[in-house]
Amino acid sequence: MSYYRWHYIGWLIFGLTLIVSYFTVPHKYGFTTIMVLTALFAIYDLLIMFKAKRWENNNRNQKTTKNSIKS
C-alpha cells in the first residue's frame, strides 16, 4: 500500500473516532479527548511518513544494486 492510502485510512479512522467520541464522551472531557485524538493521529501520520520514506529508499537501493550487478 502506498503512503496516500494509509494516510486516507488514517483520516477515515480519525474522523470516525471524533464522531464516536462526540456522542459518547461527556462534554466536560470533550476538549481533552479531541486533543488526544489529534495527537495520536499526528503520531500515526509521522510514523507512516517515515516508513514510506524508508520503503522508497529501500526500493531505490534495490534498483541501483540490480543495475550495478548487471554491469
N, C-alpha and C positions, 0 to 999 in steps of 0.2 A: 504494500500500500504506500501511496505517496504521502508526503508531508501534508498536502492540502486536504486529502481525505481524512487523515487523523485529526487535523485542525477543525474541519467541519463537524466531525463526530463529537469532538470536544465541545464545540459551540452548542450542539444539539443537547448534549447531556447537561451543560451549564444552564441552558435555558429551561430545560425540564426541571432541574433541581431548584431553580429560582421560583418557578411556578408552584411546585410542590411545597417549598418552604414558605411561600407567601400564604398559603392556605392552612398549613399545619403548625407553624411556629407562632407563638403569641407575639403580639405587636411590640411588647416590651423588649424582646430579643431579636426583632426583625433586622435592625441595622447591623448588629453583630453577625448574624447569620449571613447576610449579603456580603459583608466584608470578608468573612472566612471563605465563602464560596468563590469570591473573586480571587482571593489569594491562591486558593487551590487550583483554579483554572489557569492562573498565570504561571504557577509552578509546572503544571501539566504541559502548557504550551512551550515553556522554555526547554523542558526535557525532550519533547518531540522535536523541537528545532535543533537541538544539539545532536540528537540521534540521526536526524535527516542529514545534517552536515557530515556526520561520521559515515553514514551509508553512501553518500555521494563521494566522499574521499576514498572509501574502500573500492567503490566501483571504478573510479578514475585510476586508482593504483593498479587494479587488476587489469584494466585495459592497457596501461603502459607496460606492465610486465609481460603481457601476452605479446605485445608488439615487439618488445626487446628480445624475447625468446625467438620469435620468427626471424629476426635479423641475423 
